[in-house]
Amino acid sequence: MRNKKIPLGQLLMIGIPGTGLDPESLSLIKEHGVGNFILFTRNVKGGPDQTKKLCDDLNEACADAGVPPPLIAVDQEGGPVQRLGPPFWPEILSNQEVALSRNPETKANAQAETAAKILNSLGIRLNLAPVLDLAQTGTEGVLKGRSYGPDPREVSILGEKYIRTLQANGVGATAKHFPGIGRVEKDPHFQRPVVTASKETLMHEMSPFRESVKAGVKAVMTSHVVFPALDRDEPATFSKHIVNGLLRREMGFQGLLLTDDLEMGGITGHGSLGEAAVKAVLAGHDLLLICHKAQRVREALDALDKAWSQGILNTGKLDLSLTRKMLSFEC
């Protein structure tokens, strides 16, 4: 048993239930050092002043608890996925609308500039965008309206434009959902999809992610999808082959690596959330998203603490993840 207290809460990015900092979330900050937060529509319903106060309160709570400055994130893609939208904030074009426009690169630039202006005004430092998954125009389901298209080259160009513009304006970008969910037939929010394409096909289709790494993207988010050609058994969330082998070593990504929400059915339908949290960290993730229930956050913390006390996790891994966060966002 190791007795050194370590801030395991720094490995989590959590959702909070409402428009203000609630007692349970404050407790997680004070007791466990949780210092990363994702905002949803439920958190911003009061408009800019309310949302800015929430972000300020999160910063103050972390400072009072001796926790590093919080990393606050949001899904501000545009189109069907923009948590900060009308009537309080300007509409942002969807990726599909950008790709179909007369001047897609100019529109992608405008997408990023608008998102950065909104997020900077609130103190939100990480945008969980752009989506770099390939999808045909008119695709239904989880990627409806969210893809720049089916052509890896075009998606690479528009994704790079978005990333460089967003980050030049002071907000970190997140390439998602690695290694690409354009072929899924099931929604990972509810089930665990399997993509049976060959490794050659998958490598070709993930070129937008490769180019995003070259462009210096701050963060990458993985998917709860199984790719047997890359890892026969595990989804990307748990796969050392995909995370450390492919993304880290082959593509050279050294930034912040996030899971998708661990409360999705693609994870919780196949085991406990605590087990999933440990497996995701062991695979190489720096931040684990738990977006809805505080009980799930505590379940993850308990499992991570047990894994650390048993020597399954080590301080070197935690220190590396904290360093990535600090270097990426100058905490």
C-alpha positions in Angstrom: 0.0 0.0 0.0 1.4 3.4 -1.0 0.4 6.3 1.3 1.4 9.3 -0.8 -1.6 11.4 -1.7 -1.7 12.0 -5.5 -4.3 14.2 -7.4 -6.1 11.4 -9.3 -8.9 13.9 -9.9 -6.6 15.6 -12.4 -7.1 12.7 -14.7 -10.9 13.4 -15.0 -12.8 15.9 -17.0 -16.3 16.1 -15.6 -19.7 17.6 -16.4 -21.7 19.6 -13.8 -25.4 19.5 -13.5 -26.6 23.0 -13.8 -25.9 26.7 -14.4 -23.9 27.2 -11.2 -21.2 25.4 -9.2 -23.1 22.8 -7.2 -22.0 21.4 -3.8 -21.2 17.9 -5.1 -18.9 19.3 -7.9 -17.3 21.6 -5.3 -16.7 18.6 -3.1 -15.0 16.7 -5.9 -12.7 19.7 -6.4 -11.8 20.0 -2.8 -11.6 16.3 -1.9 -10.1 14.8 -5.0 -8.5 17.6 -7.0 -10.8 17.4 -9.9 -9.8 20.3 -12.1 -11.1 19.7 -15.7 -14.7 20.5 -16.7 -16.9 20.1 -19.8 -19.9 22.4 -20.3 -23.1 21.5 -22.0 -26.3 23.4 -23.0 -27.6 22.7 -19.5 -24.8 24.8 -18.0 -25.1 27.9 -20.2 -28.9 28.5 -20.4 -28.5 31.8 -18.6 -26.4 33.4 -21.3 -22.9 35.0 -21.3 -22.9 36.6 -17.9 -24.1 33.4 -16.1 -21.7 31.3 -18.1 -18.7 33.6 -17.4 -19.6 33.5 -13.7 -19.7 29.7 -13.8 -16.2 29.6 -15.4 -14.9 32.2 -12.9 -16.3 30.2 -10.0 -14.6 27.0 -11.3 -11.3 28.9 -11.4 -11.8 30.3 -7.9 -12.8 26.9 -6.4 -9.7 25.3 -7.9 -7.4 28.1 -6.6 -8.9 27.8 -3.1 -8.4 24.1 -3.2 -4.8 24.3 -4.3 -5.7 22.7 -7.6 -4.0 23.9 -10.9 -6.0 26.3 -13.0 -8.9 24.3 -14.5 -9.1 23.3 -18.1 -12.7 24.1 -19.2 -13.9 22.6 -22.5 -17.0 22.6 -24.7 -18.3 21.0 -27.9 -18.5 24.0 -30.1 -18.3 22.4 -33.5 -21.0 24.3 -35.3 -24.3 23.2 -36.9 -26.0 20.5 -34.8 -23.3 20.5 -32.1 -22.8 23.9 -30.6 -23.5 24.3 -26.9 -23.1 28.1 -27.1 -25.6 29.1 -29.7 -28.5 31.5 -30.5 -30.0 33.5 -29.0 -27.0 34.4 -26.8 -24.2 33.6 -29.2 -23.8 33.7 -33.1 -24.7 30.7 -35.2 -21.7 28.7 -36.5 -21.9 26.8 -39.8 -21.8 23.0 -39.6 -18.8 21.2 -41.1 -21.1 19.9 -43.9 -22.2 23.4 -44.7 -18.6 24.6 -44.8 -17.6 21.8 -47.2 -20.5 22.5 -49.5 -19.9 26.3 -49.6 -18.2 28.2 -52.5 -15.1 28.8 -50.5 -14.7 26.1 -47.9 -11.3 27.2 -46.5 -12.6 30.7 -45.9 -15.6 29.3 -44.1 -13.6 26.9 -42.0 -11.5 29.9 -41.0 -14.6 31.8 -40.0 -15.9 28.8 -38.1 -12.8 28.8 -35.9 -12.6 32.5 -35.5 -16.2 32.7 -34.3 -15.7 29.8 -31.9 -12.5 31.3 -30.5 -14.1 34.7 -29.9 -17.0 33.1 -28.0 -14.8 30.8 -25.9 -12.2 33.5 -25.1 -14.9 35.8 -23.8 -15.9 33.1 -21.3 -12.5 31.7 -20.3 -13.0 28.3 -22.0 -9.6 27.1 -23.2 -10.3 23.9 -25.1 -12.8 23.3 -28.0 -13.7 19.7 -28.6 -13.5 20.3 -32.3 -12.9 19.7 -35.2 -14.5 16.5 -36.2 -12.2 14.8 -38.6 -14.2 11.7 -39.3 -15.1 11.0 -42.9 -18.8 10.8 -43.9 -20.8 11.2 -47.0 -23.0 14.3 -47.4 -26.4 13.6 -46.1 -25.2 11.0 -43.6 -27.7 10.2 -40.8 -26.9 9.2 -37.2 -24.2 10.3 -35.0 -22.2 12.2 -37.7 -25.2 14.0 -39.3 -24.0 17.4 -40.5 -20.7 17.0 -38.5 -18.2 15.9 -41.2 -16.3 17.9 -43.7 -17.0 15.1 -46.2 -15.8 11.7 -47.5 -12.5 12.8 -49.1 -9.5 12.4 -46.7 -7.6 15.2 -48.5 -10.4 17.7 -48.3 -11.1 16.9 -44.7 -7.4 17.3 -44.0 -7.2 20.7 -45.6 -10.3 22.0 -43.8 -9.4 20.4 -40.5 -5.9 21.9 -40.6 -7.3 25.4 -41.5 -9.7 25.2 -38.5 -7.0 23.9 -36.1 -4.4 26.5 -37.0 -6.9 29.4 -36.9 -8.5 28.3 -33.6 -5.2 27.9 -31.9 -3.7 31.1 -33.3 -6.7 32.8 -31.5 -5.8 31.2 -28.2 -8.1 28.2 -27.9 -6.9 24.6 -28.1 -8.4 22.4 -30.8 -9.3 18.7 -30.4 -9.2 16.3 -33.4 -11.9 13.7 -33.0 -12.9 10.8 -33.0 -9.6 8.9 -33.6 -9.0 6.8 -35.5 -12.3 7.7 -37.3 -16.0 6.7 -36.9 -17.3 7.5 -40.3 -18.0 3.8 -41.0 -19.9 3.1 -37.8 -23.4 1.6 -38.2 -24.3 1.8 -34.5 -24.2 4.9 -32.3 -21.5 4.6 -29.6 -23.7 6.6 -27.3 -25.8 3.5 -27.0 -23.8 0.5 -28.3 -20.2 -0.5 -29.1 -19.7 -0.4 -32.9 -17.3 -2.6 -34.8 -15.6 -1.3 -38.0 -14.4 -4.2 -40.1 -12.4 -2.3 -42.7 -8.9 -3.4 -43.6 -5.8 -1.8 -42.0 -4.9 -0.3 -45.3 -8.3 1.4 -45.7 -8.3 2.6 -42.1 -4.8 4.1 -42.5 -5.9 5.9 -45.6 -9.0 7.3 -44.0 -7.3 8.5 -40.8 -4.9 10.8 -42.8 -6.8 13.9 -41.5 -5.7 12.9 -38.0 -2.1 12.5 -39.2 -2.2 15.9 -40.7 -3.7 17.4 -37.6 -0.8 16.1 -35.6 1.6 17.8 -38.1 -0.4 21.0 -37.7 0.2 20.9 -33.9 -3.3 20.1 -32.6 -3.3 20.4 -28.9 -5.6 17.5 -28.1 -7.0 14.3 -29.7 -10.2 12.4 -28.6 -10.5 8.7 -29.2 -13.7 6.7 -29.9 -15.5 3.8 -28.3 -15.3 1.7 -31.5 -13.6 -1.6 -32.1 -11.3 -1.8 -35.2 -10.3 -5.4 -35.5 -7.6 -4.6 -38.1 -5.9 -2.4 -35.6 -6.8 -4.2 -32.3 -8.7 -7.5 -32.4 -10.3 -7.1 -29.0 -10.4 -3.7 -27.6 -12.1 -0.4 -28.6 -9.8 2.5 -29.2 -10.6 3.8 -25.7 -8.7 0.8 -24.2 -6.2 0.0 -27.0 -2.5 0.4 -26.3 -1.9 -0.6 -30.0 -4.1 2.3 -31.3 -3.2 4.9 -28.7 0.5 4.3 -27.9 1.5 2.3 -31.0 -0.3 4.2 -33.8 -1.1 7.7 -32.5 1.8 8.3 -30.2 4.7 6.4 -31.8 3.8 6.2 -35.5 2.1 9.6 -35.9 4.2 11.3 -33.2 1.4 12.9 -31.2 2.6 14.1 -27.8 -0.3 16.4 -26.8 -3.3 15.8 -24.6 -5.3 12.6 -25.2 -8.9 12.5 -24.2 -11.5 9.7 -24.1 -15.0 10.3 -25.3 -17.6 10.2 -22.5 -17.1 7.1 -20.5 -20.8 7.1 -19.6 -21.8 6.2 -23.1 -23.4 2.8 -23.7 -20.4 1.8 -25.8 -18.5 1.6 -22.5 -21.0 1.1 -19.7 -22.8 -1.7 -21.6 -19.6 -3.8 -21.4 -18.4 -3.4 -17.8 -18.1 -1.1 -14.9 -17.1 2.5 -15.3 -14.4 2.1 -12.7 -12.8 -0.7 -14.7 -13.1 1.4 -17.9 -11.4 4.4 -16.2 -8.3 2.3 -15.3 -8.1 0.6 -18.7 -8.3 4.0 -20.5 -5.5 5.4 -18.4 -3.4 2.3 -18.9 -4.0 2.6 -22.7 -2.4 6.0 -22.6 -5.1 8.6 -22.1 -4.5 11.8 -20.1 -8.1 12.8 -19.4 -11.2 10.7 -19.0 -14.5 12.3 -19.7 -17.4 11.6 -17.3 -20.0 14.0 -18.4 -23.2 13.5 -16.3 -23.3 11.8 -13.0 -21.2 12.6 -9.9 -21.7 9.0 -8.7 -19.9 7.8 -11.8 -17.1 10.3 -11.1 -16.6 8.8 -7.7 -16.7 5.3 -9.0 -13.9 6.2 -11.4 -11.9 7.8 -8.6 -12.3 4.8 -6.3 -11.1 2.5 -9.1 -8.1 4.7 -10.0 -7.1 5.0 -6.3 -7.3 1.2 -5.9 -5.2 0.7 -9.0 -2.6 3.2 -7.8 -2.4 1.6 -4.3 -1.9 -1.8 -5.9 0.9 -0.5 -8.2 -1.2 -0.9 -11.4 -0.9 2.8 -12.0 2.2 4.8 -11.2 3.2 8.3 -10.5 5.2 8.5 -13.7 2.1 8.1 -15.7 0.2 10.7 -13.7 3.1 13.2 -13.9 3.3 12.8 -17.6 -0.4 13.5 -18.1 -0.2 16.6 -15.9 2.9 17.7 -17.8 1.0 17.4 -21.1 -1.8 19.4 -19.8 0.5 22.2 -18.5 2.6 22.3 -21.6 -0.4 22.4 -23.9 -2.3 25.0 -22.0 0.4 26.8 -19.9 -1.4 26.1 -16.6 
